[in-house]
Amino acid sequence: MPRINIEKKLQLKESVKDLGIRKIFESSADLSGMFSQPGIFVDNIIQQSVIELSENGTRASVATGIVFHGFLMGRITIPLRINRPFMFVLRDKSVGVNLFYGRYTDPRV
């Protein structure tokens, strides 16, 4: 079986705007629930997907990142040990909406 590696990177800003979520992309966005510093807004949302097929099996991964404008972040290191599979939900408590669901299955990575 041939090895196949497919990667796709998407810019999601316009897709999110098409869903009616526009205010977070404006300089007047109120992100005070996330940041104490005023003037921060979302510049872009990027998602990258990778699918690898080989004789050993299939691996797929997706990562989503949000690019903020007007925010200078220092490096913060939080030690975290993950030694078993788990599921997670990223939830916006202020509106009661689950934003992302995920499943982490390989603690060796």
TORKOL-4160 file (C-alpha; in steps of 0.2 Angstrom, whole numbers, padded with zeros to 4 digits, m for minus):
109
<pt num="1" X="0000" Y="0000" Z="0000"/>
<pt num="2" X="0007" Y="0017" Z="m0004"/>
<pt num="3" X="0009" Y="0030" Z="0009"/>
<pt num="4" X="m0002" Y="0045" Z="0007"/>
<pt num="5" X="m0001" Y="0061" Z="0017"/>
<pt num="6" X="m0015" Y="0074" Z="0014"/>
<pt num="7" X="m0014" Y="0091" Z="0023"/>
<pt num="8" X="m0026" Y="0105" Z="0021"/>
<pt num="9" X="m0026" Y="0122" Z="0029"/>
<pt num="10" X="m0041" Y="0133" Z="0029"/>
<pt num="11" X="m0044" Y="0151" Z="0033"/>
<pt num="12" X="m0061" Y="0151" Z="0042"/>
<pt num="13" X="m0064" Y="0170" Z="0045"/>
<pt num="14" X="m0076" Y="0172" Z="0031"/>
<pt num="15" X="m0085" Y="0156" Z="0035"/>
<pt num="16" X="m0087" Y="0161" Z="0053"/>
<pt num="17" X="m0094" Y="0178" Z="0047"/>
<pt num="18" X="m0106" Y="0169" Z="0036"/>
<pt num="19" X="m0113" Y="0161" Z="0052"/>
<pt num="20" X="m0117" Y="0178" Z="0058"/>
<pt num="21" X="m0102" Y="0179" Z="0070"/>
<pt num="22" X="m0095" Y="0196" Z="0065"/>
<pt num="23" X="m0092" Y="0207" Z="0080"/>
<pt num="24" X="m0077" Y="0197" Z="0086"/>
<pt num="25" X="m0067" Y="0203" Z="0070"/>
<pt num="26" X="m0070" Y="0221" Z="0073"/>
<pt num="27" X="m0058" Y="0233" Z="0083"/>
<pt num="28" X="m0073" Y="0237" Z="0094"/>
<pt num="29" X="m0076" Y="0219" Z="0100"/>
<pt num="30" X="m0079" Y="0216" Z="0118"/>
<pt num="31" X="m0067" Y="0202" Z="0123"/>
<pt num="32" X="m0066" Y="0207" Z="0141"/>
<pt num="33" X="m0072" Y="0190" Z="0147"/>
<pt num="34" X="m0055" Y="0183" Z="0140"/>
<pt num="35" X="m0043" Y="0198" Z="0141"/>
<pt num="36" X="m0041" Y="0213" Z="0153"/>
<pt num="37" X="m0032" Y="0223" Z="0140"/>
<pt num="38" X="m0044" Y="0233" Z="0129"/>
<pt num="39" X="m0043" Y="0234" Z="0110"/>
<pt num="40" X="m0041" Y="0215" Z="0106"/>
<pt num="41" X="m0051" Y="0207" Z="0092"/>
<pt num="42" X="m0050" Y="0191" Z="0082"/>
<pt num="43" X="m0039" Y="0193" Z="0066"/>
<pt num="44" X="m0042" Y="0176" Z="0059"/>
<pt num="45" X="m0047" Y="0158" Z="0063"/>
<pt num="46" X="m0036" Y="0144" Z="0055"/>
<pt num="47" X="m0039" Y="0126" Z="0054"/>
<pt num="48" X="m0026" Y="0113" Z="0048"/>
<pt num="49" X="m0031" Y="0095" Z="0045"/>
<pt num="50" X="m0019" Y="0080" Z="0042"/>
<pt num="51" X="m0023" Y="0063" Z="0036"/>
<pt num="52" X="m0009" Y="0050" Z="0035"/>
<pt num="53" X="m0012" Y="0032" Z="0027"/>
<pt num="54" X="0001" Y="0019" Z="0027"/>
<pt num="55" X="0003" Y="0000" Z="0029"/>
<pt num="56" X="0003" Y="0003" Z="0048"/>
<pt num="57" X="m0014" Y="0011" Z="0048"/>
<pt num="58" X="m0023" Y="0028" Z="0047"/>
<pt num="59" X="m0019" Y="0044" Z="0057"/>
<pt num="60" X="m0030" Y="0060" Z="0057"/>
<pt num="61" X="m0028" Y="0076" Z="0066"/>
<pt num="62" X="m0036" Y="0093" Z="0066"/>
<pt num="63" X="m0029" Y="0109" Z="0074"/>
<pt num="64" X="m0038" Y="0125" Z="0075"/>
<pt num="65" X="m0030" Y="0142" Z="0080"/>
<pt num="66" X="m0037" Y="0159" Z="0083"/>
<pt num="67" X="m0026" Y="0174" Z="0079"/>
<pt num="68" X="m0029" Y="0189" Z="0090"/>
<pt num="69" X="m0025" Y="0207" Z="0085"/>
<pt num="70" X="m0018" Y="0219" Z="0098"/>
<pt num="71" X="m0013" Y="0206" Z="0110"/>
<pt num="72" X="0005" Y="0203" Z="0116"/>
<pt num="73" X="0006" Y="0187" Z="0125"/>
<pt num="74" X="0021" Y="0181" Z="0136"/>
<pt num="75" X="0026" Y="0163" Z="0136"/>
<pt num="76" X="0017" Y="0153" Z="0149"/>
<pt num="77" X="0021" Y="0135" Z="0153"/>
<pt num="78" X="0009" Y="0124" Z="0162"/>
<pt num="79" X="0015" Y="0107" Z="0165"/>
<pt num="80" X="0002" Y="0094" Z="0161"/>
<pt num="81" X="0004" Y="0075" Z="0161"/>
<pt num="82" X="m0008" Y="0066" Z="0149"/>
<pt num="83" X="m0007" Y="0047" Z="0151"/>
<pt num="84" X="m0023" Y="0040" Z="0144"/>
<pt num="85" X="m0036" Y="0044" Z="0131"/>
<pt num="86" X="m0049" Y="0057" Z="0135"/>
<pt num="87" X="m0063" Y="0068" Z="0128"/>
<pt num="88" X="m0065" Y="0087" Z="0130"/>
<pt num="89" X="m0077" Y="0101" Z="0126"/>
<pt num="90" X="m0073" Y="0119" Z="0124"/>
<pt num="91" X="m0088" Y="0129" Z="0130"/>
<pt num="92" X="m0093" Y="0147" Z="0130"/>
<pt num="93" X="m0101" Y="0148" Z="0147"/>
<pt num="94" X="m0107" Y="0166" Z="0144"/>
<pt num="95" X="m0119" Y="0160" Z="0130"/>
<pt num="96" X="m0120" Y="0142" Z="0135"/>
<pt num="97" X="m0113" Y="0135" Z="0118"/>
<pt num="98" X="m0101" Y="0121" Z="0115"/>
<pt num="99" X="m0088" Y="0127" Z="0103"/>
<pt num="100" X="m0077" Y="0112" Z="0100"/>
<pt num="101" X="m0078" Y="0094" Z="0104"/>
<pt num="102" X="m0062" Y="0083" Z="0104"/>
<pt num="103" X="m0056" Y="0066" Z="0108"/>
<pt num="104" X="m0037" Y="0063" Z="0112"/>
<pt num="105" X="m0033" Y="0045" Z="0110"/>
<pt num="106" X="m0014" Y="0043" Z="0109"/>
<pt num="107" X="m0005" Y="0048" Z="0125"/>
<pt num="108" X="0012" Y="0044" Z="0118"/>
<pt num="109" X="0012" Y="0059" Z="0107"/>
